[in-house]
Amino acid sequence: MSKKQSLAFIGFVLTFTGSILFSTKAIIVKKAFASIEVDALSLLALRMLFALPFYIAVLFVTKRTNTTTLSLKKWLQLVAVGLLGYYVSSYLDFEGLRYISAGLERLILFLYPSFVVLINAFVFREKINSNQRLALLLTYSGIALAYAGEFNLYHLQPGFFWGGLLVFLCSITYALYIVGSGRLIPLTGATAFTSYAMLAATAGIFIHFLVGHDASLLVSVAKQHWQYGLLLGIIATVLPSYLIAGGTKRIGSNNVAIISSIGPVSTILQAWWFLGETIHWSQLVGTGLVIAGILILGLKKQKT
């Protein structure tokens, strides 16, 4: 195996593993909501409480070799992007998971690549080609089909429409994060950017938490339910974020986007196994359409 092939294989393994770990997030959140009395913000704060030391440690190590200096404007942009991606998006996502299934959450969230295309088209005047139009049609058709199936099963559940809307908004804010990160990562490097973005998001989450909660509540939740903080903070956040960053460095963001298509499938299977959620034909077909759309977007960029 050549060095290039070896790097590609390592990149594939890192990305695939990271995508699977990322997909556990919805399962852990749903289990937490079902097992303990906790609101979305407290659970999100618990997640970042356990993740924070690792991001600080990694940033300290990378700072020794990373001598890049940013202007005040770029620092403000980095903070804003971090807040948008891992504070606003995560909060909307956690709130949405209170009302809809983990499988539907992952499918709606996976609209973000299509929103990236639309943002680049309307904000940066990048033309939408025929392949991208087909991909958009497939992804939105897939979400509509899956949503229709979920509607038949869960529409009487309180907050079903509200939960779907929150996760839909989450996919938009996460797309904005992706667009912004694409312009900042070349200046800082993927690892340092991830650490800075996470630190900014953590600050936003803790400030939000302290506005409406007593700090002792977080300490109490952490002592009693540390296992959820550990799983969410390390398994579903720290490890996959750096695995994906490592995969991106070796095989490029387009290949990462394609491999990450395993995410919705992984979430649906885990939701069926761990949460007892129903797998129905419309969800399977809808998932297939969404993945097909993502593959078309990724493969088209790869050719370009």
WOMO-V302406 format. One record per residue. N is the residue number from 1. SS is DSSP state (H for helix, E for strand, - for the rest). OMEGA is omega in degrees with one decimal (* if undefined). NEAR is the number of other ideal C-beta (glycine too) atoms within 10 Angstrom. Layout:
BEGIN
((N;SS;OMEGA;NEAR) (N;SS;OMEGA;NEAR))
END
This chain:
BEGIN
((1;-;-179.4;8) (2;-;179.4;7) (3;H;179.4;7) (4;H;178.3;9) (5;H;179.1;9) (6;H;177.8;11) (7;H;179.1;14) (8;H;179.6;16) (9;H;178.6;13) (10;H;178.2;14) (11;H;178.2;20) (12;H;-178.7;16) (13;H;180.0;15) (14;H;-177.7;23) (15;H;-179.7;26) (16;H;179.9;17) (17;H;179.0;16) (18;H;179.7;24) (19;H;178.0;22) (20;H;-179.8;18) (21;H;176.7;20) (22;H;-176.2;23) (23;H;178.4;24) (24;H;-175.2;19) (25;H;-178.7;25) (26;H;-179.8;28) (27;H;-179.1;23) (28;H;179.6;23) (29;H;179.2;26) (30;H;177.9;21) (31;H;180.0;16) (32;H;179.4;23) (33;H;-178.3;18) (34;H;-172.3;8) (35;H;-175.4;11) (36;-;176.9;13) (37;-;-177.7;8) (38;-;177.4;19) (39;-;-174.2;17) (40;H;-177.8;20) (41;H;178.3;18) (42;H;179.1;22) (43;H;178.2;23) (44;H;177.6;26) (45;H;177.5;24) (46;H;178.1;24) (47;H;-175.6;29) (48;H;177.1;25) (49;H;-179.8;21) (50;H;-178.1;20) (51;H;-172.6;24) (52;H;-177.7;18) (53;H;-178.3;11) (54;H;179.2;18) (55;H;177.2;23) (56;H;-179.7;14) (57;H;179.8;11) (58;H;179.2;18) (59;H;178.8;17) (60;H;-179.6;10) (61;H;-177.3;12) (62;H;-178.9;16) (63;H;-179.3;12) (64;-;-177.1;7) (65;-;-178.7;9) (66;-;-177.4;13) (67;-;-178.6;6) (68;-;176.2;11) (69;-;-179.0;8) (70;-;174.6;14) (71;-;178.7;9) (72;H;179.6;7) (73;H;-179.9;8) (74;H;177.0;15) (75;H;178.8;14) (76;H;177.5;11) (77;H;-179.7;16) (78;H;178.3;23) (79;H;-179.5;17) (80;H;179.3;15) (81;H;178.3;25) (82;H;177.8;26) (83;H;-178.4;20) (84;H;-173.4;22) (85;H;-171.9;23) (86;H;172.5;27) (87;H;-178.1;25) (88;H;-178.3;20) (89;H;-178.0;24) (90;H;179.9;23) (91;H;177.1;20) (92;H;-179.1;22) (93;H;-179.4;25) (94;H;178.4;26) (95;H;-179.9;20) (96;H;-179.0;26) (97;-;175.7;27) (98;-;-170.0;17) (99;-;-177.0;21) (100;-;-178.0;26) (101;-;179.2;24) (102;H;-179.9;25) (103;H;179.2;30) (104;H;178.7;32) (105;H;-177.2;28) (106;H;179.6;28) (107;H;179.0;30) (108;H;179.9;27) (109;H;-177.3;22) (110;-;171.3;23) (111;-;-172.0;25) (112;H;177.0;21) (113;H;178.2;23) (114;H;177.2;23) (115;H;175.1;20) (116;H;178.2;19) (117;H;-178.3;21) (118;H;178.4;17) (119;H;178.6;18) (120;H;-179.7;17) (121;H;-174.5;13) (122;H;-177.5;10) (123;H;-175.1;10) (124;-;173.5;9) (125;-;175.0;7) (126;-;-175.2;13) (127;-;175.3;7) (128;-;-177.7;14) (129;-;-176.0;12) (130;H;178.2;8) (131;H;179.5;15) (132;H;176.9;21) (133;H;177.9;12) (134;H;179.7;15) (135;H;178.5;25) (136;H;179.2;20) (137;H;-179.1;14) (138;H;-176.4;21) (139;H;-179.2;27) (140;H;175.3;15) (141;H;179.1;16) (142;H;178.4;26) (143;H;-179.8;24) (144;H;-179.4;13) (145;H;179.5;21) (146;H;-179.9;27) (147;H;178.5;21) (148;H;177.8;13) (149;H;177.7;21) (150;H;179.7;25) (151;H;-179.9;15) (152;H;-177.3;10) (153;H;-167.9;16) (154;H;-172.6;17) (155;-;178.3;11) (156;-;178.6;7) (157;-;-178.0;13) (158;-;176.0;9) (159;-;-176.6;14) (160;H;-177.9;19) (161;H;179.1;13) (162;H;178.6;13) (163;H;177.8;22) (164;H;179.0;21) (165;H;-179.8;16) (166;H;-179.9;23) (167;H;175.5;25) (168;H;177.2;17) (169;H;177.0;17) (170;H;-179.7;25) (171;H;177.9;22) (172;H;-179.3;16) (173;H;177.9;20) (174;H;175.7;24) (175;H;176.3;23) (176;H;176.5;20) (177;H;-179.5;24) (178;H;179.5;17) (179;H;179.8;18) (180;H;-178.9;19) (181;H;179.2;21) (182;H;179.2;13) (183;H;-178.4;12) (184;H;-178.7;18) (185;H;177.7;20) (186;H;-178.5;11) (187;H;-174.1;15) (188;H;-170.5;20) (189;-;-172.9;16) (190;H;-176.3;19) (191;H;179.4;20) (192;H;179.4;20) (193;H;179.4;20) (194;H;-179.8;25) (195;H;179.4;26) (196;H;-178.7;20) (197;H;179.6;28) (198;H;178.6;25) (199;H;177.2;19) (200;H;179.7;21) (201;H;-179.8;27) (202;H;177.7;23) (203;H;179.2;16) (204;H;-179.4;20) (205;H;-178.6;24) (206;H;177.7;18) (207;H;177.8;10) (208;H;-179.2;16) (209;H;-176.3;21) (210;H;177.9;13) (211;H;-176.1;8) (212;H;-177.6;10) (213;-;173.7;15) (214;-;-177.6;10) (215;H;-179.2;11) (216;H;179.0;8) (217;H;179.9;16) (218;H;178.1;19) (219;H;179.7;11) (220;H;179.0;12) (221;H;-179.1;22) (222;H;-179.9;17) (223;H;-174.8;9) (224;H;-173.4;11) (225;-;-177.4;18) (226;H;-176.9;14) (227;H;178.1;12) (228;H;176.6;23) (229;H;179.3;23) (230;H;-179.3;17) (231;H;-179.0;20) (232;H;-175.2;25) (233;H;-174.2;22) (234;H;-174.0;16) (235;H;-173.8;16) (236;H;-177.9;22) (237;H;-173.5;23) (238;H;-176.8;22) (239;H;-178.4;17) (240;H;-178.9;23) (241;H;179.5;24) (242;H;174.8;19) (243;H;178.5;20) (244;H;177.7;23) (245;H;177.5;21) (246;H;176.8;19) (247;H;179.9;27) (248;H;-179.7;20) (249;H;-173.9;16) (250;H;-175.0;19) (251;H;176.3;20) (252;-;-174.7;16) (253;H;-179.2;19) (254;H;177.1;17) (255;H;177.2;20) (256;H;179.4;23) (257;H;-179.5;21) (258;H;-178.3;21) (259;H;-179.1;21) (260;-;177.3;24) (261;-;176.9;19) (262;H;-175.4;16) (263;H;-179.7;21) (264;H;179.2;28) (265;H;179.1;18) (266;H;-179.3;18) (267;H;-179.3;28) (268;H;179.9;23) (269;H;178.5;14) (270;H;178.9;21) (271;H;177.1;24) (272;H;-174.9;14) (273;H;-173.0;10) (274;H;-175.3;14) (275;H;-179.0;15) (276;-;178.8;7) (277;-;-178.3;23) (278;-;171.8;13) (279;-;-178.2;13) (280;-;-172.3;15) (281;H;-178.3;9) (282;H;177.7;18) (283;H;179.6;26) (284;H;179.1;16) (285;H;178.5;15) (286;H;177.3;26) (287;H;178.6;24) (288;H;179.5;16) (289;H;179.5;21) (290;H;179.8;28) (291;H;177.7;22) (292;H;178.3;17) (293;H;179.4;26) (294;H;179.3;25) (295;H;179.0;15) (296;H;177.9;20) (297;H;-177.4;24) (298;H;-178.4;22) (299;H;178.4;16) (300;H;178.3;16) (301;H;-179.2;17) (302;H;178.6;12) (303;H;-179.6;8) (304;-;*;8))
END
